[in-house]
Amino acid sequence: LRRQRQMCIRDRKGPRYVGEFREGLREGQGTHFYPSGAKYEGEYKAGCADGRGVYTYPEGSYYFGEFRKDSFNGYGLRYTPETTVDAAGIWADGKIKQRLKAQQVAFLLEKKKT
């Protein structure tokens, strides 16, 4: 296996991705800055957001939780810009499929981390 390297890919508007690569694909930890002002910071696998991460919308609301293939998938919490939880539960393909209490989701995310 090749070692992971830290790289920064830029376009004319500035940095777009800063993070680790393996065999030419995003792999490991990284941050992607979108032209809209949104940002994803977290784990990558085979070039996609995959694992635990935070997606921040341009207006300041954000999703914290699990990702699979660039989409919210698994346990996650969505927060308003004022950091109030407005959705918590199990997500699939970017949509909430089963609502749970925020405390349950936070506990399950922490438990999976260890």
N, C-alpha and C positions, 0 to 999 in steps of 0.2 A: 504494500500500500504506500502511496505517496503521502508525504507529510502535508498537513494543512498549512496554507500560507495566508497571511493577512494581506488584503488588497483593497484598493479604493478604485472604483470605476466611476469616471466622470463623463458628463456630456457638456454641451455648451452652457447649460444653466447651473452647473456646479455639481457637487457630489450627488450621486444617486444611490450607490451601495458601498458600504464599508463593512468588511468582514472577512470571514474565512472562506477559502475555496479548496476544493479537492478535484483533481482531474478536470479542471475547467468549469466546474459547477459550484454554486454556492453550497457550502457544507459546513456545519458547525454554527457558531454564533455570528450574527450580522445585523446590520440596520439598512433598510431600503427606504430612501426618501422619494416619494412620488411627486410628480409635477403639480398635482392638485394641492400639495401641502400636507397630505396624509403621510404617515410613517409606520413601518412595521419594524419592530425590534425583537429579535428572538432567535429561535433555532431554525436551521435550514437542513434539508436532507434532499439530495439529488436535485438541487436547484430550486426547490420549492420551500415555502414556509411550512415547516413540519415539526411539531413538538410544542413546546411552551413558548408563548410570546405575547406581545402587546401591539395591537393595531390602533393607532391614534388618528381620528378623523380631523380634518382641517379646523373645525370649530371647537375642538378640544374634548369631545366625548371619546371614549375608548373602550376597547374590548380586551380583557385579560383572560387568557386561558389556553386551550389546546387548539392546534391547527393541524390539518392534514391537507396536503396538496394545495397550498395557498388559500385555504378556506377555513372558517371557524368550524371545527369538528371536535366534539368531546365536551368536557366540562368547561364552562366559561361564564364570565361575568361581564356585562356591558354597563358602563358608567356614563352619566351625564357629565358635561363640563364642570359642574359643581361637585363632582365625585359622589353623587348619589347613585346607587345601583338601580337601573331601570329594567334589567333583565338578567336572570340567573338560571342556569340549568344545563341541559344537555343539548348541544348544537350539532347540526348535520348540514353540510353544504351551505354554510353561511346563515342558516335560519335556526331559530330556537325550536326544538322538537318536544322537549319536556321541561316544564318550569319546575325549579326547585327553590328552596330558600337560599338566600345568599350565603348564610353561614354554612349550610351543607356543602355548597359548591367550593367555598374557600377551604373547608376542611378536607374535602376529597382531593383538591388540587395539591394541598400541602402533603397529604398522605402519599400521593403518587410520586412526589418529589424525592421522598426518602427511600 
